[in-house]
Amino acid sequence: MARCWTVRAGEHWALLGADGAGKTTLLGALMHPATGSVEVLGSRLGRVDVRELRARIGHVSTAQRVPQDLDAHAVVLTGHTGTVQPLWRKYDREVRRHGHELLAELDIKELADRPYGVCSGGQRARVLIARALMAEPALLLLDEPFNALDLPSREDLVEAMHRLAVSRPDLATATVTHHLEELSPAVSHTLLLREGHVLARGPVEDTPTDSWLTSCFGRRITALRHEGRCAAYSGRHQGS
């Protein structure tokens, strides 16, 4: 696994690599390493109450357990208590207002009363991001938030992530993804993993290059860049 990786306030990292490269494992930063050390938000694991540390980190994953019958606003409120089911007595008027504000910030305020189970994949992703932001975290970890989204839903989420980066300049994010097309213009750095090891890391202008991506995925890759967005395709079947 990676020997050294530092995420600073206001940086937005994308973790790229083939299946099994170790992206999700690396994102699970609250696991004690077999060797070396892990420092998260200024605290070293083993010397800090992990429960307190988790309260300062937002986590988004499509594998999260969410009651399908809860409306979107209720799902967001559970982020205040870090619970699956709502603890209604814990949510005063200010907390409930904050939940509505986050739905508006993610441009889904019209979903407040809609059951989570009937929301689209892209809408669910934004609801979960709003939920993660309830505790005003300093670090937001997103594990494949674009999974199984169609093109319009993907673009809605890309735009939402870009707005979030602009409106919250001190928030740091790390996003696991498989596709360069899912990177918003706000992504500042990329980390390329292969078989549990860091292949390359650095500013987004320098790391997702043809040569690095080819080494990362084990086949010839061509990277394209247009108006702050990236794309990639494989040239394996092209003639020489």
HELIX and SHEET records of a PDB file:
HELIX    1   1 LYS A   23  LEU A   27  1                                   5    
HELIX    2   2 VAL A   50  ARG A   54  1                                   5    
HELIX    3   3 ALA A   72  THR A   81  1                                  10    
HELIX    4   4 TRP A   88  LYS A   90  5                                   3    
HELIX    5   5 ARG A   93  GLU A  105  1                                  13    
HELIX    6   6 LYS A  109  LEU A  111  5                                   3    
HELIX    7   7 TYR A  116  VAL A  118  5                                   3    
HELIX    8   8 GLY A  121  LEU A  133  1                                  13    
HELIX    9   9 LEU A  151  SER A  167  1                                  17    
HELIX   10  10 LEU A  180  GLU A  182  5                                   3    
HELIX   11  11 ASP A  210  PHE A  217  1                                   8    
SHEET    1   A 6 ILE A  57  SER A  61  0                                        
SHEET    2   A 6 LEU A 139  ASP A 143  1                                        
SHEET    3   A 6 ALA A 172  VAL A 176  1                                        
SHEET    4   A 6 HIS A  12  LEU A  16  1                                        
SHEET    5   A 6 HIS A 189  ARG A 194  1                                        
SHEET    6   A 6 HIS A 197  PRO A 203 -1                                        
SHEET    1   B 2 GLU A  39  VAL A  40  0                                        
SHEET    2   B 2 SER A  43  ARG A  44 -1                                        
SHEET    1   C 2 ILE A 221  HIS A 226  0                                        
SHEET    2   C 2 ARG A 229  SER A 234 -1                                        
END                                                                             
